[in-house]
Amino acid sequence: MGGIPHAARRNRRELMFENLKELPADKILALMQLYRDDPREQKIDLGVGVYKNAEGVTPVMRAVKAAERKLVEEQQSKSYVGLVGDPAYSDAMIELILGNAVERNKVGAAATPGGTGAVRQAFELIRLANPGAKVWVSDPTWPNHTTILAYLGMEMKTYRYFDAETRGVDFDGMMADLKTADKGDVVLLHGCCHNPTGANLNKVEWQAVIDLLNERGLVPMVDIAYQGFGDGLEADAEATRMVAAGVPECLIAASCSKNFGVYRERTGLLMAVCQDAGRTGINQGTLAFLNRQNYSFPPDHGARVVTMILTDPELRADWAAELEEMRLGMLEIRQQLADELQRLTGSDRFAFLAQHRGMFSRLGTTPELVQKLRDDHGIYMVGDSRMNIAGLNAATVPVLAKAIVDAGI
Ligand code: LMR
């Protein structure tokens, strides 16, 4: 009891930290640890959403390395940049994501620590602007969406999204549920490469969703974290552009973690798009205020590297080419897995794997069978049967296919 004074000892029960309880682990991050702790050599990691090449390596992209070298040589100061980051970063990202779907003066934007930072700031902006708004998320959605909303004490509703039968989108269910949303509610949509299912809306369906949002006065919030991982850089941005151009106002949370491979640099952007350009100043000021309250200045390194790549034609072309190789590699694995399962089962039950887009596919099986794959074969996927397709290669595809069939999935 050494140096603790008597009175303080008596009041031990009132010590602040004693009020803390063990919190539930994030299921994706907990799985990462379980995988690391598994001594089996043949184990396969299909858990956390990190791109891996055929050798199982998450590479630093060529253009990122080149930009970083240049930055080390040329950077003269590490002084603060600005509360919303470097305007050149916002400009470059807005062009990448929105193209010319909306004029630049209609977009308020702030750099954030990763896509998660953008999501968090977006929720805070919603709470500030309309504390009564409910946020509608797809069932299922990225688990961090729901935990941040709960943490912020915001009301959340789910809309049907995944059709367990077809492994595609339950579009009728989605529309029926969104028809019950109240004016001013926010609808969180995944811009492309839905996480965790891999199932996405087509263009006609997106338009129907936009029409419904407008009819009911709902505000879309688009989370776009995988641009370039689905059908290509332009195609993957198409839905986000349709939304931005087709509604009076929307929020867009973007991440560079995956498409630039700068995960640990925490590089994201939050955009507030409004058809009334007269409001952009206030929107921009609100984003700056929220940054200041939460962490002051957003991280700069990743954002600067991304800006250098996007504004240098050679670096940009090399980056886009490498990203395209990654995308095509994932598509090939999808096809190989679907073909192998077709061969083993003699049915098209798994054809959806080739139709899904992005890094993930939801296999659509029970937590018990997911556990069985882990116990019997050292195959790690998230409990809801989300698989990271980039965790596979030509050698492990047949292993997974056989395990799926052996488990009776
Ligand atoms: C994922 O969904 O696995 C990634 O977005 C990583 C994360 O932070 O959960």
Boltz pocket constraint, residues with backbone or C-beta under 6 A from the ligand:
constraints:
  - pocket:
      binder: B
      contacts: [[A, 28], [A, 47], [A, 48], [A, 49], [A, 50], [A, 142], [A, 144], [A, 195]]
      max_distance: 6.0
